[in-house]
Amino acid sequence: MKARIVVLGGSFGGLASAYELRRHLDPGRCEITLISKEPRFTFIPSLPWLALGTRTLSQISFDLSPALARRGIAFVNETAISIDPERQIVVTDNKEHPYDYLVIATGHRSANEAVPGLGPFDGPGHSLMSPPEASEMRDALAKFLDSPGPVVVGSAPGASCIGPSYEFVFELDHLLRGRRLRHQVPITFVTPEPFLGHMGMGGVGKLRQFLEGEFEERDIGYRTSAAVSKIAEDAVELEGSKPIPSTLSMVIPPLAGISAVANSKGLSNPKGFIVVDSHYRHLTYENIYAVGVAVALPPADATAVPVNFPKTGHMTEQMATIAAGDIVARLNGGKAETHELSARCVLDLGDRGVYLAVNPVRPPRDKLPAVSEGRQWLWTKRAFERTYLLSAKRGRRMPTTFGW
């Protein structure tokens, strides 16, 4: 009898898990079904470029169905409502899907309600955590350029995806200078991090000194250990300090688990994230795995204002590889390997890029973190985006050792 494997989620974790499983298990051994409420895969790291207007959504996305079909993976475009681990069923808005193994790669829900006024759709604040939010940010930015004023960019307390806020503030600075508008726009960066470049990792080598120098050179003011408490039409308010004037704000929110996971009894912690072992198996239900943002990971260190552990696309794909490897090993009667997560990425500075690499993500580390800047890294970031999308669209994976 074929094993039934259901993958829940169609972003990095879901796609990587499904492709990795199919690479090791032919269709005669198992049925693989990927369920996603979104019909298209979107390259999330490019959302800042979408917000700046240098990318369109069609350029950074593709239809999931034909890509999965190339690998003999069934695609179900439905919204998950709940998971019943006792009956081994995923309930969607259309039907019930039984499984023998389940990989939860559902990503996140942006907890914008944590900061009053953090919209974009029910308040003046903007974000970049989904294609609709990035598209709305793009439209707001277009209006702002006709009537510029002070800007606040940053992250809210409890945020874990810090990188896009740095990218956006540098890209915006570069855009304004190119349009000869920078002198009309005071920019302030606010972050819950205890210092610039903490990134939820406890720091990345020389990145702190590098970012402090870049902010000072570009006349970007910054507040660390800052707790954004409210976003108004004309200001961003912080706990314990005066409001910062702002006619345009972009603040990364904290994340939470999606309702289908959070509302399924016995599956997640109070925030909707799933606690797993070193193979990304659920601690109670050993045929359930979680990868990516859905995983509960403790902070790297204690900070005055909460900063959660980062979960990059590169890290998500490592989790997916480990989880898929464990399922394959169990089906084949073998033993799977695991390892600590590493992180590699390139931040866009507008006119050049900076490459970061840490192994492992949590300090202390045997290897010194790598921090390198130059125009070649911006070209590398752009080339990787194109290469990744082309490979994934054709049903192939980029190796996680490449880093991104």
Beta strands, then each sheet from edge to edge (+ up, - down):
strand 1: 3-8
strand 2: 30-35
strand 3: 40-42
strand 4: 61-63
strand 5: 74-76
strand 6: 80-84
strand 7: 89-92
strand 8: 96-98
strand 9: 101-104
strand 10: 109-110
strand 11: 151-155
strand 12: 187-190
strand 13: 220-223
strand 14: 228-231
strand 15: 235-238
strand 16: 244-245
strand 17: 248-252
strand 18: 255-256
strand 19: 288-290
strand 20: 343-348
strand 21: 353-358
strand 22: 370-374
sheet 1: 5+ 2+ 1+ 9+ 19+
sheet 2: 3+ 4-
sheet 3: 6+ 7- 8+
sheet 4: 10+ 18-
sheet 5: 13+ 12+ 11+ 17+
sheet 6: 14+ 15- 16+
sheet 7: 20+ 21- 22+
end
